[in-house]
Amino acid sequence: MTAAPRPLEARASGALRGRLRVPGDKSISHRALILGGLAVGRTRIEGLLEGEDVLRTAAAMRAFGADVERGTDGVWIVDGVGLGGLAEPEDVLELGNSGTSARLLLGVAAAHPVTTFMTGDASLRRRPMGRAAEPLQRMGARIVARQGGRLPLAVTGAASPVPLEYALPVPSAQVKSAVLLAGLNAPGATTVIEPAPTRDHTERMLRHFGGVVDVSDGPEGRRVTVSGQPELRSADLVVPGDPSSAAFPIVAALLVSGSELLIEGVGVNPLRAGLFETLREMGAAIELRNRRLEGGEPVADIAVAASPLVGVDVPAQRAPSMIDEYPILAVAAACARGRTVMHGLAELRVKESDRLSAIAEGLRRCGAEVSVEGDTLVVEGKGRPPKGGTRIETQLDHRIAMSFLVLGLVAEAPVSIDDAAPIETSFPGFAELMRGLGAELR
Ligand code: S3P
């Protein structure tokens, strides 16, 4: 039985102020559980995101035989089975809304001689898995999926996986990671060539666990090579705040006049920082303070103050470094003065929803002028927020949900969403946190 939808409404709010932390990085949290489960020994993870997506990965790693527990102090403990040591899950892995769980765990399962069944919610069952399955089949896995490479699927992993050199047809960190994770169990070197560099959390964390990863830039793109069959040793981790979650209070503070926020301990990996660069070009007062390295990842405190924004051109090359941030950027663009053109957004069509359509339709319903030309999104900013006064269907998409709630904080009339439940996948406590800063959400 599915739970009843939970509508939520956002109204014009007074200045947002305060100091806050956002939940742990989703991408890093998945990887911490997976690599902790593949390493030998005990890994302690501080700041793990306890969102539904990550809890799906935790449950899956348990089904594969790792011990994964949350301590009473909030620190997660993973006792790994060691590379090659995964057990066969007794039941279907239910991965909910989580594309990262599906693709990364497919890579893990593809290189272990066990048979694994996977499924997910209506959103995940629509998303393409063939992009990950295809290279993994070349490494020796047998994968049977529904038409279009969709879930549910079954994978029988290769007993002796073959190392692979693979040029990614789409810039996807999930596909890259699936191949690299499978390559860990293959003898010799497995290489992924990326047309454009995507988030490198898998590479950084592999090194943290004692793996050998070589990265070089060549004429075909970035070559990322893992050496197979390393000794992965358990390693403690601190997960930084998720910049993709920080994006919502940041844009809210930029738009609501008089706002001032300090968000502590946010991940600022350059391959995730495209939104900050873009907002600065739009005139945003955003300052990165106290930059440091934690567990191999760059972290900073982010100070932000309400700012008048102008429209800009966002080049396609920047898309991988802010791929999850276009919904909230489009909201900022709708309140800016002038035209914002966002290029190279084809991948948005295969996210938790078809985000290109969801953004365009939602903004139009709020009274903004928007067009989609191929994979380019154009938003005509009028220098003031759109009128709002509508209800948005979030289509099981957490980022669509949060983006339109942020718009409701500045629109003339309230904006509501049909269901706030999907927000739990990545940002548990979003509404309470925003209310604590002064946002009118009910
Ligand atoms: C992610 C990669 C991106 C991103 C997703 C998380 C990851 O997906 O949209 O939210 O953790 O590797 P793609 O690899 O499909 O671009």
Residues whose N, C-alpha, C, O or C-beta is under 5 A from the ligand:
A	BS01	S3P	S27 T100 P171 S172 A173 Q174 V175 I323 D324
